[in-house]
């Protein structure tokens, strides 16, 4: 596909603008035991694996009321990890934790859920096991997120709003 530059029509009217700083990949045991320093600040996580020499997200999720290490002790996440490990036995799954740093907007439940939806929708592929936010994304606000740190499993920038391109 041809690379075409798009620009936000009203970049000064973003409701949410910021970066998500992604940690280096951690093995599951490090995350489960709470030994990842980013566990204290992360609101996002991605279950990733090195596939055909490229990092690939297989699940993107959020935590708002608990830490990533607590969330991954829940049965639904244990089932999710077992499913991935059984479906892709040759892959070693790891977890990258994402800490948001917003220049515009506030960290609250609505914002975290909207950013999650944008991340899933803009990075979705047919081997991801996310069930929601894969077919469409919508928001009543303009959003811009730049993925920094270890971002090899995601597009560097994702945005939602009104765009234009120079002809």
Buried (B, 14 or more C-beta within 10 A) or exposed (E): EEEEEEEBEEEEEBBBBBBBBBBEBBEBEBBBEBEBEBBEBBBBBBBBBBBEEEBBBBBBBBBEEEBBBBBBEEEEBEEBBEEBBEEBEEBEBBBBBBBBEBEBBEBEEEBBBBBBBBBBBBBBEEEBEBEEBBEEBEBEBBBBBBBBBBBBBBEEEBBBBEEEEEE
